[in-house]
Amino acid sequence: MCFLCDAKHAAWPGRRGFLLAAAASAATLATTPLRAQVDVGRSSSLRNLVPAEELENAAVQEYAKLLAEARAKGALAPPGNAQLQRLQRIGLRLKPHAAQWNDRASQWRWEVNLIGSKQINAFCMPGGKVAFYTGILEQLQLTDDEVAMIMGHEMAHALREHARARIAKSQGTGTLLSLGAQLLGLGQLGDVAASVGTQLLTLRFSREDETDADLVGLELAARGGFNPQAAVSLWQKMAQAGGGASGPNFLSTHPSGPERIEQLQANVPKVQGLYQRARS
C-alpha cells in the first residue's frame, strides 16, 4: 500500500471519531433537561399542611366516580375514539417533562379521558387525572397546539399543587392550627383532604395560581414540541367564547382578559428555544 493510501486510511478513523463524538454530543444535548425558562418561584408552603398522598387518593376516588357516571350515561369516550386518542397522544408528549416540576409526578398513574358534554371545560386532578369535555374541543375548534396549552395548564395546577394550598386556605387557620399538635400523625389532616375530594372540580384558584399554571403549562407544551404561540391564540378564542351572556364554565374558574394574553405573549420568547429544540 502506498504512503498516500496509508495517509488516507489513517485519517479516516479520526474523521469518523469526530463525527461520532459530534453525534453523541448532539444526542446528549437533546436528552439533557434544561432548567426552567419561565419564572414562577416556589410552590406555596401552605400546601404542606395537607398530605399529598391523602389528597391524591381522594382525587383518584372522585375521578373514578366521575368516569363511572359518564360511562353509565354513555358519555365516556371508548378507547378507539379518535378524539380521545388525539388527547392521549398529546398527553404522552407532555408527561416526560412533568417530573421537572414535581418529583411525585414520576409516580403518578397518569390518565387522560374524554367525556361527551357541551361544557367548555377540562381539568387535571391531583395525581395526574386528566379529563376533557367534547365541548371544549368542538366549540372552540382547537388545534393540537392549543389542546396542548390547555392540557399543560391543567397539568401545571396539579404539578404545582395548587389544590393542596387552596384547600389549606379554605379550611381556615383556626381549623388547621387546632391540628398543630397532631401534625406528626397527619391522620386528621388526611381526613380533611379526603373530605374535600368532591370539591376538586369546583375549586377556584387565585389569580397567582392561574398565572403560575399559564407559564408552567406554556413551558410544558413547548418542551413537548407544541408551538408556544398557540397559548395566545387559545386565550383569544376563550375571550371570544366568553363574550355572550353566559360564558363557558371554563371561564368561571379561568377568566380570560387582555392582561392574561399579554403576559403569555411576553413569555413566548422564553420558551421558543425549547420548542425549536423539541422539534429538531
N, C-alpha and C positions, 0 to 999 in steps of 0.2 A: 504493500500500500504506500502511495506517495505521501510526502510530508503535507501537501495541501489537503489530501483526503483525511490524514490524521488530524489536521487542524480543524477541519470541518466537523469531524466526528467528536472531537474533544469539546468544541464549542456548544454542541447541541445539548448535552446534559445541563450546562449552565443556563442556557436559554430556557430549557424545559423546566428546570428548577425554579427559575424566576417566575415563569407563568403559573406554575403550580402554587408557588408562595403567594402570588397575587390573587389567585382564585381562592386560596384558603383565607386570606385576609378579607376578601370581599364577603365570603360566607360567614366569617366571624362577625363582621360589621353588621351583616343582615340579621343575625340572630341575637346579637347582644342588645339587651334592653337599654334604651336611652332614658335619662332621667326625665321627670315630668316637665312638660313645656308650659303648662298653664299654672298660674299661681293661685292656689286656693287655701293654703295654710293647713293646719292640723284639724282633724275632726273634733267636734265638741267633746269636752271631757265629761259632760253630763251623761253621755251615753253609757259610761261605766257604771252608773247606778242601776242599770237594768241588764241582767245577764244575757249575753249574746246568744248562747245556746238555747236558753229558755224561749227567747223571742223567736228564734229561727224555728224551733219546734212548733210553736204556736202558729207561725206562718205556714208551715207545711200542712198542718191540720186544716187551717182556713182555706188554703189553696185547694186541697183535695175536696173539701166540701163544695167549693165554688165549681170545680170541674164536674163533680157528681151531679150538681143541679143542672149545669149546662148540658151534660150528657142525657139526663132524663128528659130534657126538653128538645133533644135532637139538635142542640145548638153548638155542640163541641165538634170542631173540625176533626175528621178521621185522619190517620197517618198519611194517606195518599192525597190529601187535599193540597192543591198546587200552592195556594197562598200560605198554608202552614209550612210547607217545605221551603218556601221562599224565606219565611221568617226564621226558620231553623238554620238555614244556610248563613244568613246574616249573623245570627247569634253565635255560630261556630267561629266566625271571623273575629268577633269581639271578645269572646270568652278567654282566649290565651293572654289577654292584656289586663284582665281583671285583678289578678293577684298583686299586681304592682300597687294597687290602691288599697288592698285589704288582704292580709295574709290568709284569713279564713276562707276566702273565695276559692282557693285551690281545693278545699274540702267540700264545698257546696255541691249538691246534686242539681245542677242547672236544668231547668225545664223551660220550654217555650211552647205555649199553646195558643190556639185561636178560637175565639168564641163568636158565634154569629149573633150580632146585635147592631142596631143602628147607632149605638153610642159611639161618639168620637172619644175613645179612651184607650189607655194602655197602662200597664204598671209592672213593677218588679218588686215582689215582697222580699223581706229579709231571707237570706239563704238561697237567692238566685231563682225565685219562682216568677217567671215572666208570662204575661198574657196580653194579647192584643184583641181588640174587638174589630169585627169586619168593617164597622162604620168608619173607623179612622183611616183604613186603607182605601176604601171605596169612595167615600165622600170627598176626601182631600186628594185622591189620585196621587198617592205618594210614590216617588221613585225609590229605588233601593237605597240610595244615599240618604234620603230623607227618613226612611224607615230606620236606618242605622242610627240617625241622630236621636230619634225618639227612644229607641232601644238603649242606646248608650246613656241617655239622660236618665231613664228609669233604672238602669243597672247602677248608675252612679249614686242614686238615692240609697240603694241597698249597700253598696260598697262603702259609702261614707257614713253609713249607719245613722241616717237622719231620723228614721223611725224610733230608734232607741233613745235618741236625745229628745225628740218631741214627746215621747211617752213619759220620760222622766219629768219634763217640764209640766205636762198636763196633769200629772198626779199631784202636783203641788208640793212645795218644800216641806210643809208640815208632815204630810204622809211619809215622805222619803226620810226626813230626819228622825221620825219615830222608829224607823227601822235601823237606825245607825248602830245600835248595839248588836244587831244580828247580821251585820254585813258579811261576816266570815261564813255564816251558814248559807246565805243567799236564798234560803227557802222562800221567805215571804216575798222577796223581790222577784223570784221566779214566778210566784203566783200573780204578781202584778203584771208581768209580761204575758202570762197565759190569758189573763182576764181581758186583756185589750186586743187579743187576736182579731176579734171581729171589727176592730176599728182600723185595721191596717189599710183597708181600701178607701177609707174616708179621711185619713189624716191630711191636715192642711199644713204644708211645710212653710217655713218662713221665707221671706224674700232672699235672705242669705243662703238658705238651703237650695233654693231654686237656682240662684246664680252659681253656686257650687256645683250642682248637678249639670247645669248647662255646660260649664267649662270642662269638667271631668268627662262628661259624655261626648263632648266635641273631640277631646283627645283620644278617647277610646275608639271612636269611629274612625278617626284619621289613622290611628295605628292599625286598624283593621282594613285599611285601603279604601275608605269611603271619603268622597270629596267633602272637605270641611265647609265649603261654601254652601252646601245643602242645608246647614243649620240656619242660615239666613233665609233661604227660600222656604224652608219649613215654617218658620215663625211668621213669615209674611202670609203664607196660606192660613195659618192659625188665626192671624189677625182678621183676615177676610171672612173666615168662617164664623168668627165671633161678632160680626157686625150686626147680626139680627137681634130681635127682641129676646130670644132665648138662645144663648150661645152654647157651644158644646160643653159636655160635662168636664172634659179635659181642661178647659179654660177656667173652670171654677177653682181648680187647685193649681193650675199652671197659667196664670194670667199673662197675656201677650201685651206687647206695647213697644213703642219706638226705642225705649231705653234698653230693653232686652235685646232687640235686634242689633242696635248699635254696639252693645258690648260683645255680642258674638262676632260681629263683623271685625271688631278691633282685635279679637283673639284668633281669627282665622290664620293670619300670617304666622303666628307662633307655632301652629301645628302643620303648616303646609309642608314642611320638610319631612315630617313623619308620614304624611300621606304619600308624598313622592317616593320616599324610601320603601313604603309598603307596596306601592305599585310596581316598583322596579325589581 
